[in-house]
Amino acid sequence: MRKLSRRSAVLIGVLATLVLSTLSIIAVAFLRPPGPAGTLAGRAGCAAPALGGTVVNVTATDMGGPMMGGAGRVGPMRLTADRASVAHGRVSFLVTNAGRYTHEMVILPLPGTQSAGTRPVGGDGKIDEAGSLGEASATCADGAGQGILPRTVGWVSVDLAPGRYELVCNFPGHYSAGMYTQITVS
């Protein structure tokens, strides 16, 4: 077995210290408590302003792995809301992206007896957004944008009449992978 020179041993010690210091910094950054309303926003450095009306916390999650299912589809994803119903009037949606992909949330009325998750998906992997009442798709901002980046938030406030609504992520393949939920407004 060959002995290390003093210089090599010092170099290994310095590198080990740098690696441990870097890992400690990363651990502190990711183990901090969540930001406002139980979101990850505090970790990412962006927070929503005080939102008006009833606030619905929506979380976008994904497996974060490689594309699955072929044809542009990605494997299990979810869009969940912290409540299934709200009173009519001003409703604010705070969307936290807890996944690894960029997401959005679009608000669509659910006609008649149609169930969430049953809209036809086009060849582009998206559903028709006609009749959308608003969307949260801007990183650390209100309204429409290019998408909510991982570990950040976006938000939107809308006035909703009584009825049933579907909240969806309409990025290609996300709806068919399970990114939808229903909310009832009374």
Beta strands, then each sheet from edge to edge (+ up, - down):
strand 1: 54-62
strand 2: 77-81
strand 3: 85-86
strand 4: 89-97
strand 5: 105-109
strand 6: 134-136
strand 7: 153-160
strand 8: 163-168
strand 9: 180-185
sheet 1: 2+ 1- 4- 7+
sheet 2: 3+ 9+ 8- 5+ 6-
end
